Amino acid sequence: MKNKLLLLCIVLSLVLVACGSKEEEKPTTDEAGDKHGIKIDEKGNPKETIQVNDKTEKAVKEVIEQNRKSLNEGNVDEYIKTIDSNSKQLDVKEEEKVLKDTLKNYKFDKKISNIKFLEDKKDQVVVFYSTETTAHPKDGSKEEKKSFKEAVTLIKKGDTYKISHVEPYAI
């Protein structure tokens, strides 16, 4: 049971993958790549990054920060606002339900660092960053800390971006 709860916490900190999606093996070598063809080195960092304009960089980093901060504060409504309601991977209603249930038992401390831009198309940006998440059980049992990296696809909606796809990478 504890392992199931830990797995649930990790998945939440990754911006939950929708129910029913296949679990994919996490790439860890430089031969590995995701659906975007992202190549990562032996340390789990992307081999190729790009520069984006200041406006795009600011807008993307704002939504990533809003997502992180709202998870840490347990603010489900603000967290859900960061997710693309048309995502093929993330089901907003399921995300909301699972997050509410999980936050009854856990508080999270998620930190994000080393944001790198990998792709910038018309209405889509892909970023790669390091995440360190600690799940604090409200019952006082031992906290669990996990570090990982993720490639996140954000879709432009009006003047802001929404998280549409999350692909975790092992370190």
VMD Tcl script that builds the backbone (N, CA, C; Angstrom):
set m [mol new atoms 513]
animate dup $m
set s [atomselect $m all]
$s set {name element resname resid chain x y z} {
  {N N MET 1 A 0.834 -1.200 0.000}
  {CA C MET 1 A 0.000 0.000 0.000}
  {C C MET 1 A 0.870 1.252 0.000}
  {N N LYS 2 A 1.942 1.231 0.790}
  {CA C LYS 2 A 2.831 2.387 0.856}
  {C C LYS 2 A 3.473 2.648 -0.506}
  {N N ASN 3 A 3.851 1.556 -1.209}
  {CA C ASN 3 A 4.451 1.721 -2.535}
  {C C ASN 3 A 3.462 2.327 -3.513}
  {N N LYS 4 A 2.196 1.939 -3.412}
  {CA C LYS 4 A 1.180 2.518 -4.292}
  {C C LYS 4 A 1.024 4.007 -4.031}
  {N N LEU 5 A 1.016 4.390 -2.760}
  {CA C LEU 5 A 0.897 5.809 -2.424}
  {C C LEU 5 A 2.113 6.586 -2.887}
  {N N LEU 6 A 3.295 6.011 -2.737}
  {CA C LEU 6 A 4.501 6.672 -3.192}
  {C C LEU 6 A 4.457 6.861 -4.704}
  {N N LEU 7 A 4.065 5.825 -5.420}
  {CA C LEU 7 A 3.961 5.928 -6.867}
  {C C LEU 7 A 2.966 7.012 -7.254}
  {N N LEU 8 A 1.853 7.064 -6.561}
  {CA C LEU 8 A 0.847 8.088 -6.835}
  {C C LEU 8 A 1.423 9.485 -6.603}
  {N N CYS 9 A 2.178 9.654 -5.550}
  {CA C CYS 9 A 2.798 10.952 -5.269}
  {C C CYS 9 A 3.766 11.356 -6.370}
  {N N ILE 10 A 4.572 10.435 -6.807}
  {CA C ILE 10 A 5.532 10.726 -7.855}
  {C C ILE 10 A 4.812 11.105 -9.136}
  {N N VAL 11 A 3.795 10.349 -9.456}
  {CA C VAL 11 A 3.038 10.628 -10.677}
  {C C VAL 11 A 2.404 12.006 -10.594}
  {N N LEU 12 A 1.854 12.364 -9.455}
  {CA C LEU 12 A 1.268 13.693 -9.305}
  {C C LEU 12 A 2.305 14.774 -9.497}
  {N N SER 13 A 3.456 14.581 -8.957}
  {CA C SER 13 A 4.486 15.605 -9.091}
  {C C SER 13 A 4.972 15.721 -10.527}
  {N N LEU 14 A 4.711 14.745 -11.320}
  {CA C LEU 14 A 5.054 14.766 -12.743}
  {C C LEU 14 A 3.939 15.359 -13.588}
  {N N VAL 15 A 2.909 15.860 -12.980}
  {CA C VAL 15 A 1.711 16.328 -13.671}
  {C C VAL 15 A 1.031 15.108 -14.263}
  {N N LEU 16 A 0.423 14.349 -13.414}
  {CA C LEU 16 A -0.227 13.083 -13.675}
  {C C LEU 16 A -0.443 12.702 -15.136}
  {N N VAL 17 A -0.092 11.500 -15.423}
  {CA C VAL 17 A -0.381 10.946 -16.744}
  {C C VAL 17 A -1.786 10.379 -16.671}
  {N N ALA 18 A -2.570 10.627 -17.685}
  {CA C ALA 18 A -3.977 10.233 -17.695}
  {C C ALA 18 A -4.143 8.732 -17.516}
  {N N CYS 19 A -5.262 8.363 -16.936}
  {CA C CYS 19 A -5.578 6.951 -16.749}
  {C C CYS 19 A -5.640 6.243 -18.093}
  {N N GLY 20 A -5.158 5.043 -18.107}
  {CA C GLY 20 A -5.264 4.241 -19.304}
  {C C GLY 20 A -4.123 4.420 -20.283}
  {N N SER 21 A -3.265 5.396 -20.083}
  {CA C SER 21 A -2.155 5.547 -21.013}
  {C C SER 21 A -1.107 4.495 -20.690}
  {N N LYS 22 A -0.416 4.041 -21.728}
  {CA C LYS 22 A 0.600 3.015 -21.548}
  {C C LYS 22 A 1.764 3.570 -20.751}
  {N N GLU 23 A 2.292 2.759 -19.873}
  {CA C GLU 23 A 3.495 3.162 -19.165}
  {C C GLU 23 A 4.658 2.920 -20.107}
  {N N GLU 24 A 5.470 3.958 -20.283}
  {CA C GLU 24 A 6.585 3.861 -21.204}
  {C C GLU 24 A 7.880 3.771 -20.431}
  {N N GLU 25 A 8.825 3.045 -21.000}
  {CA C GLU 25 A 10.140 2.967 -20.399}
  {C C GLU 25 A 10.807 4.328 -20.458}
  {N N LYS 26 A 11.489 4.702 -19.396}
  {CA C LYS 26 A 12.122 6.011 -19.333}
  {C C LYS 26 A 13.526 5.946 -19.914}
  {N N PRO 27 A 13.818 6.757 -20.928}
  {CA C PRO 27 A 15.145 6.739 -21.537}
  {C C PRO 27 A 16.215 7.234 -20.570}
  {N N THR 28 A 17.378 6.606 -20.615}
  {CA C THR 28 A 18.465 7.052 -19.746}
  {C C THR 28 A 19.798 7.144 -20.474}
  {N N THR 29 A 19.869 6.778 -21.721}
  {CA C THR 29 A 21.135 6.845 -22.444}
  {C C THR 29 A 21.033 7.803 -23.608}
  {N N ASP 30 A 22.181 8.103 -24.220}
  {CA C ASP 30 A 22.144 9.057 -25.313}
  {C C ASP 30 A 21.510 8.488 -26.577}
  {N N GLU 31 A 21.229 7.219 -26.627}
  {CA C GLU 31 A 20.492 6.663 -27.757}
  {C C GLU 31 A 18.991 6.854 -27.572}
  {N N ALA 32 A 18.584 7.193 -26.370}
  {CA C ALA 32 A 17.167 7.304 -26.065}
  {C C ALA 32 A 16.614 8.638 -26.531}
  {N N GLY 33 A 15.329 8.644 -26.820}
  {CA C GLY 33 A 14.656 9.883 -27.198}
  {C C GLY 33 A 13.172 9.702 -26.990}
  {N N ASP 34 A 12.427 10.798 -26.914}
  {CA C ASP 34 A 10.990 10.704 -26.721}
  {C C ASP 34 A 10.288 10.899 -28.045}
  {N N LYS 35 A 8.997 11.179 -28.006}
  {CA C LYS 35 A 8.211 11.334 -29.216}
  {C C LYS 35 A 8.683 12.514 -30.050}
  {N N HIS 36 A 9.454 13.431 -29.474}
  {CA C HIS 36 A 9.986 14.575 -30.193}
  {C C HIS 36 A 11.396 14.305 -30.711}
  {N N GLY 37 A 11.924 13.126 -30.438}
  {CA C GLY 37 A 13.282 12.826 -30.859}
  {C C GLY 37 A 14.324 13.477 -29.977}
  {N N ILE 38 A 13.982 13.764 -28.736}
  {CA C ILE 38 A 14.920 14.397 -27.803}
  {C C ILE 38 A 16.002 13.393 -27.447}
  {N N LYS 39 A 17.223 13.775 -27.685}
  {CA C LYS 39 A 18.363 12.939 -27.326}
  {C C LYS 39 A 18.932 13.452 -26.018}
  {N N ILE 40 A 19.153 12.530 -25.082}
  {CA C ILE 40 A 19.708 12.910 -23.793}
  {C C ILE 40 A 21.037 12.198 -23.596}
  {N N ASP 41 A 21.914 12.833 -22.831}
  {CA C ASP 41 A 23.221 12.241 -22.590}
  {C C ASP 41 A 23.172 11.313 -21.386}
  {N N GLU 42 A 24.321 10.771 -21.033}
  {CA C GLU 42 A 24.391 9.797 -19.939}
  {C C GLU 42 A 24.030 10.398 -18.582}
  {N N LYS 43 A 24.043 11.730 -18.470}
  {CA C LYS 43 A 23.656 12.396 -17.223}
  {C C LYS 43 A 22.175 12.777 -17.210}
  {N N GLY 44 A 21.482 12.482 -18.300}
  {CA C GLY 44 A 20.054 12.793 -18.367}
  {C C GLY 44 A 19.748 14.204 -18.828}
  {N N ASN 45 A 20.709 14.871 -19.445}
  {CA C ASN 45 A 20.496 16.230 -19.938}
  {C C ASN 45 A 20.298 16.212 -21.449}
  {N N PRO 46 A 19.522 17.155 -21.971}
  {CA C PRO 46 A 19.315 17.184 -23.420}
  {C C PRO 46 A 20.604 17.570 -24.139}
  {N N LYS 47 A 20.820 16.926 -25.279}
  {CA C LYS 47 A 22.023 17.223 -26.058}
  {C C LYS 47 A 21.877 18.526 -26.845}
  {N N GLU 48 A 20.669 18.857 -27.253}
  {CA C GLU 48 A 20.458 20.050 -28.062}
  {C C GLU 48 A 19.391 20.930 -27.426}
  {N N THR 49 A 19.715 22.207 -27.250}
  {CA C THR 49 A 18.760 23.172 -26.717}
  {C C THR 49 A 18.698 24.365 -27.671}
  {N N ILE 50 A 17.674 25.194 -27.493}
  {CA C ILE 50 A 17.514 26.379 -28.341}
  {C C ILE 50 A 17.285 27.606 -27.469}
  {N N GLN 51 A 17.396 28.758 -28.081}
  {CA C GLN 51 A 17.045 30.021 -27.436}
  {C C GLN 51 A 15.666 30.419 -27.943}
  {N N VAL 52 A 14.839 30.979 -27.057}
  {CA C VAL 52 A 13.530 31.496 -27.455}
  {C C VAL 52 A 13.493 32.978 -27.115}
  {N N ASN 53 A 12.513 33.686 -27.685}
  {CA C ASN 53 A 12.426 35.109 -27.378}
  {C C ASN 53 A 12.007 35.315 -25.924}
  {N N ASP 54 A 12.267 36.495 -25.403}
  {CA C ASP 54 A 12.020 36.799 -23.986}
  {C C ASP 54 A 10.561 36.624 -23.608}
  {N N LYS 55 A 9.648 37.005 -24.483}
  {CA C LYS 55 A 8.214 36.904 -24.200}
  {C C LYS 55 A 7.797 35.442 -24.030}
  {N N THR 56 A 8.252 34.589 -24.927}
  {CA C THR 56 A 7.941 33.160 -24.835}
  {C C THR 56 A 8.555 32.557 -23.584}
  {N N GLU 57 A 9.824 32.872 -23.327}
  {CA C GLU 57 A 10.499 32.334 -22.152}
  {C C GLU 57 A 9.756 32.717 -20.870}
  {N N LYS 58 A 9.370 33.962 -20.762}
  {CA C LYS 58 A 8.663 34.443 -19.574}
  {C C LYS 58 A 7.313 33.745 -19.413}
  {N N ALA 59 A 6.541 33.641 -20.503}
  {CA C ALA 59 A 5.210 33.024 -20.442}
  {C C ALA 59 A 5.291 31.547 -20.060}
  {N N VAL 60 A 6.259 30.836 -20.623}
  {CA C VAL 60 A 6.421 29.409 -20.328}
  {C C VAL 60 A 6.861 29.214 -18.880}
  {N N LYS 61 A 7.832 29.983 -18.447}
  {CA C LYS 61 A 8.322 29.844 -17.075}
  {C C LYS 61 A 7.244 30.218 -16.053}
  {N N GLU 62 A 6.378 31.163 -16.388}
  {CA C GLU 62 A 5.280 31.538 -15.491}
  {C C GLU 62 A 4.319 30.377 -15.268}
  {N N VAL 63 A 3.950 29.667 -16.326}
  {CA C VAL 63 A 3.005 28.560 -16.158}
  {C C VAL 63 A 3.664 27.384 -15.428}
  {N N ILE 64 A 4.942 27.149 -15.681}
  {CA C ILE 64 A 5.654 26.095 -14.956}
  {C C ILE 64 A 5.697 26.438 -13.469}
  {N N GLU 65 A 5.976 27.696 -13.158}
  {CA C GLU 65 A 6.018 28.135 -11.759}
  {C C GLU 65 A 4.628 28.076 -11.122}
  {N N GLN 66 A 3.600 28.474 -11.850}
  {CA C GLN 66 A 2.230 28.404 -11.317}
  {C C GLN 66 A 1.863 26.954 -11.012}
  {N N ASN 67 A 2.237 26.046 -11.886}
  {CA C ASN 67 A 1.947 24.627 -11.674}
  {C C ASN 67 A 2.668 24.121 -10.430}
  {N N ARG 68 A 3.956 24.432 -10.313}
  {CA C ARG 68 A 4.757 23.998 -9.166}
  {C C ARG 68 A 4.236 24.586 -7.862}
  {N N LYS 69 A 4.022 25.886 -7.870}
  {CA C LYS 69 A 3.577 26.582 -6.666}
  {C C LYS 69 A 2.198 26.102 -6.205}
  {N N SER 70 A 1.285 25.916 -7.148}
  {CA C SER 70 A -0.068 25.484 -6.766}
  {C C SER 70 A -0.060 24.065 -6.203}
  {N N LEU 71 A 0.818 23.189 -6.717}
  {CA C LEU 71 A 0.938 21.852 -6.137}
  {C C LEU 71 A 1.458 21.964 -4.714}
  {N N ASN 72 A 2.507 22.753 -4.508}
  {CA C ASN 72 A 3.085 22.909 -3.168}
  {C C ASN 72 A 2.086 23.500 -2.177}
  {N N GLU 73 A 1.236 24.412 -2.648}
  {CA C GLU 73 A 0.238 25.043 -1.780}
  {C C GLU 73 A -1.026 24.201 -1.634}
  {N N GLY 74 A -1.148 23.143 -2.428}
  {CA C GLY 74 A -2.354 22.320 -2.385}
  {C C GLY 74 A -3.541 23.009 -3.024}
  {N N ASN 75 A -3.301 23.932 -3.936}
  {CA C ASN 75 A -4.355 24.693 -4.597}
  {C C ASN 75 A -4.741 23.999 -5.906}
  {N N VAL 76 A -5.725 23.129 -5.824}
  {CA C VAL 76 A -6.139 22.308 -6.960}
  {C C VAL 76 A -6.641 23.163 -8.123}
  {N N ASP 77 A -7.437 24.180 -7.838}
  {CA C ASP 77 A -7.994 25.021 -8.902}
  {C C ASP 77 A -6.893 25.696 -9.723}
  {N N GLU 78 A -5.890 26.252 -9.057}
  {CA C GLU 78 A -4.791 26.914 -9.767}
  {C C GLU 78 A -3.945 25.891 -10.527}
  {N N TYR 79 A -3.768 24.721 -9.951}
  {CA C TYR 79 A -3.016 23.656 -10.609}
  {C C TYR 79 A -3.703 23.254 -11.917}
  {N N ILE 80 A -5.001 23.047 -11.855}
  {CA C ILE 80 A -5.773 22.615 -13.026}
  {C C ILE 80 A -5.743 23.682 -14.119}
  {N N LYS 81 A -5.676 24.951 -13.749}
  {CA C LYS 81 A -5.615 26.022 -14.744}
  {C C LYS 81 A -4.365 25.937 -15.616}
  {N N THR 82 A -3.345 25.226 -15.161}
  {CA C THR 82 A -2.099 25.126 -15.925}
  {C C THR 82 A -2.132 24.003 -16.956}
  {N N ILE 83 A -3.177 23.197 -16.951}
  {CA C ILE 83 A -3.263 22.029 -17.829}
  {C C ILE 83 A -4.170 22.316 -19.017}
  {N N ASP 84 A -3.744 21.877 -20.189}
  {CA C ASP 84 A -4.511 22.031 -21.417}
  {C C ASP 84 A -5.732 21.113 -21.370}
  {N N SER 85 A -6.907 21.702 -21.429}
  {CA C SER 85 A -8.139 20.910 -21.359}
  {C C SER 85 A -8.340 20.028 -22.598}
  {N N ASN 86 A -7.587 20.273 -23.663}
  {CA C ASN 86 A -7.679 19.456 -24.878}
  {C C ASN 86 A -6.541 18.452 -24.999}
  {N N SER 87 A -5.771 18.282 -23.939}
  {CA C SER 87 A -4.642 17.363 -23.969}
  {C C SER 87 A -5.096 15.937 -24.259}
  {N N LYS 88 A -4.323 15.246 -25.086}
  {CA C LYS 88 A -4.602 13.837 -25.362}
  {C C LYS 88 A -4.016 12.948 -24.273}
  {N N GLN 89 A -3.101 13.478 -23.478}
  {CA C GLN 89 A -2.467 12.690 -22.421}
  {C C GLN 89 A -3.086 12.957 -21.050}
  {N N LEU 90 A -3.378 14.202 -20.757}
  {CA C LEU 90 A -3.827 14.587 -19.425}
  {C C LEU 90 A -5.331 14.832 -19.416}
  {N N ASP 91 A -6.044 14.100 -18.583}
  {CA C ASP 91 A -7.490 14.257 -18.435}
  {C C ASP 91 A -7.737 15.190 -17.246}
  {N N VAL 92 A -8.214 16.398 -17.522}
  {CA C VAL 92 A -8.358 17.425 -16.492}
  {C C VAL 92 A -9.248 16.958 -15.338}
  {N N LYS 93 A -10.358 16.335 -15.635}
  {CA C LYS 93 A -11.268 15.878 -14.569}
  {C C LYS 93 A -10.612 14.800 -13.700}
  {N N GLU 94 A -9.903 13.887 -14.331}
  {CA C GLU 94 A -9.221 12.839 -13.580}
  {C C GLU 94 A -8.072 13.427 -12.760}
  {N N GLU 95 A -7.336 14.372 -13.362}
  {CA C GLU 95 A -6.257 15.051 -12.644}
  {C C GLU 95 A -6.791 15.701 -11.371}
  {N N GLU 96 A -7.894 16.406 -11.518}
  {CA C GLU 96 A -8.496 17.120 -10.391}
  {C C GLU 96 A -8.923 16.149 -9.297}
  {N N LYS 97 A -9.590 15.072 -9.671}
  {CA C LYS 97 A -10.065 14.084 -8.699}
  {C C LYS 97 A -8.895 13.442 -7.942}
  {N N VAL 98 A -7.903 12.970 -8.681}
  {CA C VAL 98 A -6.772 12.290 -8.050}
  {C C VAL 98 A -5.974 13.261 -7.181}
  {N N LEU 99 A -5.779 14.488 -7.672}
  {CA C LEU 99 A -5.028 15.466 -6.884}
  {C C LEU 99 A -5.747 15.789 -5.578}
  {N N LYS 100 A -7.060 16.000 -5.639}
  {CA C LYS 100 A -7.819 16.271 -4.409}
  {C C LYS 100 A -7.698 15.116 -3.425}
  {N N ASP 101 A -7.834 13.890 -3.917}
  {CA C ASP 101 A -7.722 12.712 -3.051}
  {C C ASP 101 A -6.324 12.599 -2.437}
  {N N THR 102 A -5.305 12.840 -3.244}
  {CA C THR 102 A -3.931 12.712 -2.767}
  {C C THR 102 A -3.580 13.796 -1.753}
  {N N LEU 103 A -4.060 15.008 -1.998}
  {CA C LEU 103 A -3.744 16.111 -1.084}
  {C C LEU 103 A -4.411 15.957 0.286}
  {N N LYS 104 A -5.344 15.055 0.394}
  {CA C LYS 104 A -5.920 14.762 1.711}
  {C C LYS 104 A -4.878 14.102 2.611}
  {N N ASN 105 A -3.939 13.376 1.989}
  {CA C ASN 105 A -2.961 12.603 2.749}
  {C C ASN 105 A -1.520 13.099 2.639}
  {N N TYR 106 A -1.251 13.964 1.673}
  {CA C TYR 106 A 0.114 14.401 1.434}
  {C C TYR 106 A 0.197 15.898 1.176}
  {N N LYS 107 A 1.349 16.451 1.533}
  {CA C LYS 107 A 1.723 17.803 1.149}
  {C C LYS 107 A 3.000 17.648 0.332}
  {N N PHE 108 A 3.120 18.446 -0.715}
  {CA C PHE 108 A 4.270 18.327 -1.598}
  {C C PHE 108 A 5.187 19.527 -1.518}
  {N N ASP 109 A 6.457 19.256 -1.747}
  {CA C ASP 109 A 7.460 20.301 -1.899}
  {C C ASP 109 A 8.194 19.982 -3.195}
  {N N LYS 110 A 7.792 20.663 -4.268}
  {CA C LYS 110 A 8.364 20.422 -5.591}
  {C C LYS 110 A 9.256 21.592 -5.966}
  {N N LYS 111 A 10.464 21.271 -6.417}
  {CA C LYS 111 A 11.414 22.278 -6.872}
  {C C LYS 111 A 11.781 21.968 -8.311}
  {N N ILE 112 A 11.885 23.013 -9.119}
  {CA C ILE 112 A 12.231 22.863 -10.525}
  {C C ILE 112 A 13.475 23.698 -10.800}
  {N N SER 113 A 14.398 23.129 -11.567}
  {CA C SER 113 A 15.617 23.865 -11.907}
  {C C SER 113 A 16.082 23.506 -13.316}
  {N N ASN 114 A 16.990 24.312 -13.818}
  {CA C ASN 114 A 17.669 24.040 -15.076}
  {C C ASN 114 A 16.715 23.885 -16.267}
  {N N ILE 115 A 15.811 24.836 -16.428}
  {CA C ILE 115 A 14.850 24.788 -17.532}
  {C C ILE 115 A 15.583 25.073 -18.842}
  {N N LYS 116 A 15.437 24.150 -19.783}
  {CA C LYS 116 A 16.052 24.276 -21.112}
  {C C LYS 116 A 14.957 24.170 -22.165}
  {N N PHE 117 A 15.035 25.014 -23.170}
  {CA C PHE 117 A 14.064 24.969 -24.267}
  {C C PHE 117 A 14.600 24.063 -25.368}
  {N N LEU 118 A 13.730 23.171 -25.831}
  {CA C LEU 118 A 14.128 22.208 -26.849}
  {C C LEU 118 A 13.464 22.463 -28.196}
  {N N GLU 119 A 12.281 23.045 -28.150}
  {CA C GLU 119 A 11.507 23.223 -29.371}
  {C C GLU 119 A 10.598 24.433 -29.221}
  {N N ASP 120 A 10.449 25.191 -30.297}
  {CA C ASP 120 A 9.546 26.342 -30.302}
  {C C ASP 120 A 8.912 26.419 -31.684}
  {N N LYS 121 A 7.701 25.909 -31.755}
  {CA C LYS 121 A 6.937 25.961 -33.001}
  {C C LYS 121 A 5.839 26.997 -32.820}
  {N N LYS 122 A 5.024 27.169 -33.812}
  {CA C LYS 122 A 3.999 28.216 -33.812}
  {C C LYS 122 A 3.253 28.327 -32.477}
  {N N ASP 123 A 2.585 27.294 -32.059}
  {CA C ASP 123 A 1.792 27.330 -30.819}
  {C C ASP 123 A 2.206 26.232 -29.845}
  {N N GLN 124 A 3.451 25.784 -29.923}
  {CA C GLN 124 A 3.916 24.689 -29.069}
  {C C GLN 124 A 5.374 24.900 -28.686}
  {N N VAL 125 A 5.647 24.672 -27.397}
  {CA C VAL 125 A 7.005 24.769 -26.879}
  {C C VAL 125 A 7.280 23.496 -26.088}
  {N N VAL 126 A 8.496 22.985 -26.224}
  {CA C VAL 126 A 8.916 21.831 -25.426}
  {C C VAL 126 A 10.093 22.271 -24.567}
  {N N VAL 127 A 9.979 22.004 -23.270}
  {CA C VAL 127 A 11.049 22.319 -22.328}
  {C C VAL 127 A 11.487 21.048 -21.615}
  {N N PHE 128 A 12.655 21.110 -21.046}
  {CA C PHE 128 A 13.232 19.992 -20.309}
  {C C PHE 128 A 13.793 20.572 -19.029}
  {N N TYR 129 A 13.470 19.967 -17.887}
  {CA C TYR 129 A 13.990 20.496 -16.631}
  {C C TYR 129 A 14.140 19.428 -15.574}
  {N N SER 130 A 14.884 19.786 -14.538}
  {CA C SER 130 A 15.115 18.903 -13.397}
  {C C SER 130 A 14.067 19.191 -12.333}
  {N N THR 131 A 13.595 18.130 -11.713}
  {CA C THR 131 A 12.587 18.239 -10.668}
  {C C THR 131 A 13.037 17.458 -9.439}
  {N N GLU 132 A 12.828 18.060 -8.291}
  {CA C GLU 132 A 13.050 17.377 -7.017}
  {C C GLU 132 A 11.764 17.536 -6.224}
  {N N THR 133 A 11.138 16.423 -5.893}
  {CA C THR 133 A 9.861 16.468 -5.193}
  {C C THR 133 A 9.929 15.663 -3.908}
  {N N THR 134 A 9.434 16.257 -2.849}
  {CA C THR 134 A 9.320 15.565 -1.574}
  {C C THR 134 A 7.853 15.465 -1.224}
  {N N ALA 135 A 7.406 14.245 -0.942}
  {CA C ALA 135 A 6.032 13.999 -0.504}
  {C C ALA 135 A 6.059 13.863 1.014}
  {N N HIS 136 A 5.303 14.739 1.677}
  {CA C HIS 136 A 5.228 14.735 3.140}
  {C C HIS 136 A 3.884 14.134 3.550}
  {N N PRO 137 A 3.879 12.897 4.067}
  {CA C PRO 137 A 2.621 12.303 4.515}
  {C C PRO 137 A 2.060 13.088 5.705}
  {N N LYS 138 A 0.776 13.365 5.666}
  {CA C LYS 138 A 0.143 14.126 6.739}
  {C C LYS 138 A -0.005 13.316 8.014}
  {N N ASP 139 A 0.159 11.987 7.917}
  {CA C ASP 139 A 0.052 11.154 9.109}
  {C C ASP 139 A 1.366 11.081 9.884}
  {N N GLY 140 A 2.376 11.826 9.420}
  {CA C GLY 140 A 3.646 11.880 10.129}
  {C C GLY 140 A 4.627 10.787 9.752}
  {N N SER 141 A 4.267 9.887 8.862}
  {CA C SER 141 A 5.211 8.849 8.454}
  {C C SER 141 A 6.338 9.468 7.619}
  {N N LYS 142 A 7.310 8.643 7.287}
  {CA C LYS 142 A 8.528 9.124 6.631}
  {C C LYS 142 A 8.232 9.746 5.265}
  {N N GLU 143 A 8.842 10.911 5.038}
  {CA C GLU 143 A 8.691 11.589 3.748}
  {C C GLU 143 A 9.507 10.864 2.680}
  {N N GLU 144 A 9.089 11.024 1.450}
  {CA C GLU 144 A 9.766 10.404 0.317}
  {C C GLU 144 A 10.244 11.500 -0.626}
  {N N LYS 145 A 11.517 11.424 -1.014}
  {CA C LYS 145 A 12.097 12.413 -1.921}
  {C C LYS 145 A 12.505 11.719 -3.211}
  {N N LYS 146 A 12.146 12.329 -4.334}
  {CA C LYS 146 A 12.495 11.781 -5.642}
  {C C LYS 146 A 13.022 12.900 -6.530}
  {N N SER 147 A 14.042 12.579 -7.311}
  {CA C SER 147 A 14.599 13.511 -8.293}
  {C C SER 147 A 14.441 12.885 -9.667}
  {N N PHE 148 A 14.088 13.684 -10.630}
  {CA C PHE 148 A 13.905 13.209 -11.988}
  {C C PHE 148 A 13.949 14.395 -12.929}
  {N N LYS 149 A 13.911 14.098 -14.198}
  {CA C LYS 149 A 13.874 15.135 -15.226}
  {C C LYS 149 A 12.660 14.858 -16.077}
  {N N GLU 150 A 12.117 15.917 -16.674}
  {CA C GLU 150 A 10.956 15.718 -17.526}
  {C C GLU 150 A 10.984 16.638 -18.728}
  {N N ALA 151 A 10.453 16.117 -19.815}
  {CA C ALA 151 A 10.234 16.911 -21.023}
  {C C ALA 151 A 8.757 17.254 -21.009}
  {N N VAL 152 A 8.455 18.540 -21.110}
  {CA C VAL 152 A 7.074 19.002 -21.004}
  {C C VAL 152 A 6.713 19.788 -22.264}
  {N N THR 153 A 5.601 19.402 -22.865}
  {CA C THR 153 A 5.082 20.118 -24.025}
  {C C THR 153 A 4.009 21.073 -23.549}
  {N N LEU 154 A 4.134 22.323 -23.944}
  {CA C LEU 154 A 3.151 23.344 -23.592}
  {C C LEU 154 A 2.538 23.875 -24.884}
  {N N ILE 155 A 1.225 24.079 -24.858}
  {CA C ILE 155 A 0.475 24.570 -26.006}
  {C C ILE 155 A 0.032 26.000 -25.710}
  {N N LYS 156 A 0.208 26.877 -26.686}
  {CA C LYS 156 A -0.193 28.266 -26.504}
  {C C LYS 156 A -1.704 28.383 -26.637}
  {N N LYS 157 A -2.307 29.005 -25.637}
  {CA C LYS 157 A -3.742 29.257 -25.590}
  {C C LYS 157 A -3.915 30.739 -25.298}
  {N N GLY 158 A -4.206 31.517 -26.325}
  {CA C GLY 158 A -4.308 32.961 -26.137}
  {C C GLY 158 A -2.931 33.532 -25.841}
  {N N ASP 159 A -2.816 34.229 -24.713}
  {CA C ASP 159 A -1.537 34.843 -24.333}
  {C C ASP 159 A -0.742 33.987 -23.359}
  {N N THR 160 A -1.239 32.805 -23.037}
  {CA C THR 160 A -0.569 31.968 -22.054}
  {C C THR 160 A -0.307 30.585 -22.641}
  {N N TYR 161 A 0.381 29.755 -21.882}
  {CA C TYR 161 A 0.651 28.381 -22.278}
  {C C TYR 161 A -0.012 27.442 -21.280}
  {N N LYS 162 A -0.327 26.241 -21.749}
  {CA C LYS 162 A -0.907 25.194 -20.909}
  {C C LYS 162 A -0.094 23.920 -21.105}
  {N N ILE 163 A 0.055 23.167 -20.034}
  {CA C ILE 163 A 0.787 21.901 -20.092}
  {C C ILE 163 A -0.080 20.870 -20.800}
  {N N SER 164 A 0.483 20.247 -21.836}
  {CA C SER 164 A -0.274 19.304 -22.644}
  {C C SER 164 A 0.275 17.881 -22.570}
  {N N HIS 165 A 1.571 17.753 -22.391}
  {CA C HIS 165 A 2.190 16.425 -22.384}
  {C C HIS 165 A 3.404 16.456 -21.462}
  {N N VAL 166 A 3.559 15.399 -20.684}
  {CA C VAL 166 A 4.694 15.293 -19.775}
  {C C VAL 166 A 5.351 13.934 -19.991}
  {N N GLU 167 A 6.655 13.959 -20.175}
  {CA C GLU 167 A 7.398 12.722 -20.356}
  {C C GLU 167 A 8.539 12.681 -19.346}
  {N N PRO 168 A 8.436 11.793 -18.357}
  {CA C PRO 168 A 9.501 11.715 -17.336}
  {C C PRO 168 A 10.730 10.972 -17.857}
  {N N TYR 169 A 11.888 11.366 -17.353}
  {CA C TYR 169 A 13.140 10.718 -17.664}
  {C C TYR 169 A 13.822 10.316 -16.362}
  {N N ALA 170 A 14.356 9.119 -16.328}
  {CA C ALA 170 A 15.103 8.671 -15.150}
  {C C ALA 170 A 16.448 9.367 -15.126}
  {N N ILE 171 A 16.996 9.508 -13.951}
  {CA C ILE 171 A 18.339 10.088 -13.813}
  {C C ILE 171 A 19.313 8.966 -13.549}
}
mol reanalyze $m
mol bondsrecalc $m
mol representation Tube
mol addrep $m
